[in-house]
Amino acid sequence: MKIAVIILLLSLVPLSVFPWGRREKKSVSQQAPVEIVEVTSDSLENTIKITGKVEMFGNVPHTFIGIVSEDGRQYAVYPPEQEEQLKSLQGHLIEFTVELLDEGRGYGSLFLRGGTVTPLSWEILR
């Protein structure tokens, strides 16, 4: 009788070791495709000026650029191609003209709650 119980228990062990759930389907791309944005009269409604600094957030290899305004509000920058241009501007006080996007886009929008912006132009103040 003991041997039958031991064999039954040992046969049930592999069932608890291996998962029985469905596998997640891997998405080809986690981010939306890059769009070229033209400044038109419609997009001028969402155009604002932000005075602040460029700051790098996250840890390598998951870093992203954000704009921190003088009042402490943090904005995510989209598209990621603009991050390369803004990296060299860290440490300067800058006046940005940006388009405030209606919805969060990109990796930085998951963490920075001020909104997602697309920089249109900037001027270094100091």
C-alpha positions in Angstrom: 0.0 0.0 0.0 2.8 2.4 0.9 4.5 1.8 -2.4 1.3 2.5 -4.4 0.9 5.9 -2.6 4.5 6.8 -3.2 4.2 6.0 -6.9 1.0 8.0 -7.1 2.6 11.1 -5.5 5.8 10.8 -7.6 3.7 10.6 -10.8 1.8 13.8 -9.8 5.0 15.8 -9.2 5.8 16.5 -12.9 2.3 18.0 -13.3 3.0 20.7 -10.8 6.5 21.5 -12.1 5.5 22.4 -15.7 3.1 25.2 -16.4 -0.2 24.5 -18.1 -1.2 28.1 -19.1 -1.2 29.6 -22.6 1.9 31.2 -23.9 2.0 34.9 -24.6 2.2 35.8 -28.2 5.3 38.0 -28.8 4.4 41.2 -30.5 6.7 42.3 -33.3 6.7 45.9 -32.1 5.7 47.3 -28.7 5.6 50.9 -29.9 3.5 52.7 -32.5 5.2 53.4 -35.8 7.0 56.7 -36.2 4.9 59.4 -37.8 6.1 62.6 -39.4 4.2 65.5 -37.9 3.6 68.6 -39.9 2.7 71.8 -38.1 -0.7 72.9 -39.3 -3.4 75.2 -37.8 -5.1 72.1 -36.2 -1.9 71.1 -34.3 -1.4 74.7 -33.1 -4.2 74.2 -30.6 -2.1 71.7 -28.7 1.1 73.8 -29.0 2.5 75.0 -25.6 5.7 76.5 -24.4 7.7 74.8 -21.6 10.6 76.3 -19.8 12.7 73.6 -18.2 15.6 71.2 -18.6 16.3 68.0 -20.4 16.8 65.0 -18.1 17.7 61.3 -18.7 15.5 58.8 -16.9 15.8 55.0 -16.3 18.7 52.6 -16.2 20.8 51.2 -19.1 19.6 49.8 -21.5 16.1 51.2 -20.8 16.8 54.9 -20.7 14.6 57.7 -22.1 14.7 61.4 -22.3 12.2 63.7 -20.5 11.6 67.4 -20.1 11.3 68.7 -16.5 9.6 72.1 -16.3 10.5 74.7 -13.7 7.4 73.8 -11.7 8.6 70.1 -11.5 6.2 68.6 -14.1 7.8 65.8 -16.1 7.0 65.3 -19.8 7.9 62.3 -22.0 9.4 63.0 -25.4 8.1 61.3 -28.5 9.3 60.3 -31.1 12.5 58.5 -29.9 14.5 60.0 -32.8 14.4 63.4 -31.1 16.0 62.0 -27.9 19.4 61.8 -29.7 19.2 65.6 -30.4 18.1 66.4 -26.9 20.8 64.4 -25.1 23.4 67.0 -25.8 21.2 69.7 -24.2 21.2 68.3 -20.7 22.0 70.8 -18.0 20.8 73.9 -19.9 17.7 75.9 -19.2 15.7 75.8 -22.4 12.4 77.2 -23.6 10.7 74.5 -25.7 7.8 74.9 -28.1 6.1 71.5 -28.1 3.0 69.8 -29.3 1.1 68.2 -26.4 -0.1 64.8 -27.6 -3.6 63.6 -26.5 -2.4 60.1 -25.5 0.8 58.7 -24.2 3.2 57.2 -26.7 6.6 55.6 -26.3 8.4 54.1 -23.3 8.8 57.3 -21.4 5.0 57.9 -21.2 4.6 54.9 -18.9 6.6 56.7 -16.2 6.4 60.4 -16.7 2.9 61.7 -15.9 3.0 65.3 -17.1 2.1 64.2 -20.6 3.8 63.3 -23.9 5.2 66.0 -26.1 6.8 66.3 -29.5 9.4 69.1 -29.5 8.9 71.5 -32.4 11.7 74.0 -31.6 13.8 75.1 -28.6 15.9 78.0 -27.5 18.7 77.8 -24.9 18.3 80.4 -22.3 21.3 79.6 -20.2 
